[in-house]
Amino acid sequence: MRIEKVLASPGLTGFFFDDQLAIKMGAREDGAAYRGEPRTPGFTSVRQRGESLSIMLLLSGGEVAYGDCAAVQYSGAGGRDPLFLAESYIPLVEEYLGERLAGREITGFREMAEEIGSFTTRDGRRLHTAVLYGLTQALLHAVALKERRLMCEVLSDEYGTGLTLEPVPVFAQTGDERFTNADKAIIKRADVLPHGLINNVDSKLGRNGEKLCDYVGWLSRRARELAGEDYRPVLHIDVYGTLGLAFDNDLERIADYLARLERAAAPLKLRIEGPIDMGSKAGQIEGLQRLKVLLVVKGVSVEIVADEWCNTLEDVRDFVNAGAAHMVQVKTPDLGGINNTVEAVIYAKERGCGAYLGGTCNETDRSARVCVHIALATRPDQMLAKPGMGVDEGMMVVVNEMQRALRILRYKRGGDVI
């Protein structure tokens, strides 16, 4: 089976591109929009529509393999690639990459993905991570079509991971509707919730952290009220470095505050993503290391999740090797090729660090489904429900794809029992 033609079509993602720096600096919410001046290069407004680019590989057998290029909501922040505007990448995909891929025999996924990762643009620059993300999804689909297997089976065999016929815990995110959408996640019995989008000190955290502390306490009570005492989800909240802003990056004060949050969350387990943002990778690793030690000294069991400045496969390895967090987010579009996502999850797990197969609300249904197969093949501790911030849609896409794949795998193994 060969690639005969490469096509690309622009599309929409499940959310928006948001200028994180402008929001941190006080851009004002106005309905679904933000008022204020953009601060990150490439943005023309604080909030812009999310854009995707579908890559379609027309194969010699008549099949079509699909993958979607997408970039994170907060593009251009924390060392990430710049804003991804789909239309401007169509010539690169259809002409330049199409010429290089036309006639290419479909072989193994890992081999082809690593080859693609070495491609550069005509002027010698590396490909945008969003392009690598979509193209490698399409390549994995092509291999699965050729071999007549599920994508998770291809990955499991090529990376030697084995397949366990149990679902991966799903993490539902609420966006700014952090109360109503938390109710949705609880009613649907999400394994992990709510993310919460705590990206502003005054409006969401509170100058002394009081707003978030109240919210965590409400979540703990609400889970019991709506789903009963036997429902024990993990509370995972992304604070985008706002603890550092509120407490002047004083790690002692931050550790004491995390102890308050732990008491508010009881009896539920609590994870805090991105408590600080030190402005550089080295600074972030050092800061999280020190905070993690302080939590041990103070007897606080809150888990720290690394996100900002932990973007590439190399970054994941460096954060894991430094013991800088209890869990690393493998933020799928930021790693470029999905082969890097696979290796990042495996690397963290082999070294005793929690692995969160994340990504962004700003992806598509296609990229989310491919990520489900990565999750089934690599077994991270949790997987993000995506795309979107509405809970219902992201959980539907991820949970249903996972259950379909698991049912097929059980049937193939002769266990024709639901």
C-alpha positions, 0 to 999 in steps of 0.5 A: 500500500502506497500514499498516492496523494496528500490533501488538506482541508481547513476546519474548526477545533472544539474551542478557541485560541486564547492569549494567556499572557493578556488574560493573566494581565487582566483582559476582561471577560465579555460573554464568550469573548475577552476585552483587552489588547493581545500580548502574545505575538501572532494574536489579533485579539485576546480570544480567536477561533480555534483552527485545525487542518485535516490531513488526508492520505489517499492510499493506493488501495482506495482507503483514506487515512485521516489526521488533524493538525491542532495546537493548544488553546494557549499557543505561544505561551510557556515556550510553545510554538506560535499560533497555528492558522490553518489556511497558511499551512495548506501549501506546505502540506499539499505541495511540499509535503505531498511531493515528498510523500507521494509514492511512499510505501506504508511500512511501520508507524514508528519508522515513518513517524521518526522519518517525518520528524526530521523533515524541515520546511523549504527554508530549513525550519522545523515543521510546526508541532501542529503539522507533525501532530496531524500528519503522524495521526494520519500515518498511524491510521494508514498503517492500521488500514494496511494491517487491518488492525486497530490503531492501539494494536499497531502501537502496542506491537511496535512499542512492546507495551501490551494491551490491558482490556480495561479503560483508562481513567478519563479527566473531564474539564469544565472551562469557565462554567466550573460549577454547572459543568462540574455537576455534569462531570459528577453525574457522568461519574468522571474519574478525574475533574474539573480542571477549573481553568484558574487562570486569573488571580482576582476573579478565580483564585482570590488574592489569598487563594480564598476563592479556589479554597471555597471551590475545592470544598464545594467540589468535595461536598458536591461529589457526595451530594450528587453521586454518593459516598462511593464516588471518589473522583480525583480533583485535578485543578490547573492554576496556570502559575497563579499561586506564584502570582498571588504569593510572590513565588514564596514556596513556603506560603504556597506549600502552606496554601496547598495544605489548606486546599488538601483539607478542603478537598478531603476525603478526595485526592487533590492534584494541582497543575502548574502552581508556579510559572518561573518563566523558564524551563530551568527555573520551573524545574528548580521551583517545582523540585523545591515545592515538592520537597516542602510538601513532603516536609510539611506532610502534605499529600497534594500532587504537583502536575507539571505543564508549562515549560514541559512541552517536548519529549526532551522536556518531559524526560528532563522534568521526570529525571529531575523528579520535579513533579508527581505527574507530568502532562504529556500535552499532545499537540506540543510534542508534535508527532504522536510517536513522541507522545507514546515515548513520553508516556512510556518514559514517565511510567518506567521511572515511577512518575505519573503520566497524564495524557493531556492535550487541549480543549482546542483539538478535534474529534479526530485527534481525540480518537487517535489519542484514545488508542495511544492511551490504550496502548501506553496506559497513562494514569489518566486521559483528558476528555477532549475536545471542547469545554462542555464536558458532555461532548469531550467525554462522549468522544473519548469514552465511546471510542475507548469502549468501542476499541475495548469491545473489539479487543475482547471479541478478538481475544475470544472473550465475547462477553460484555 
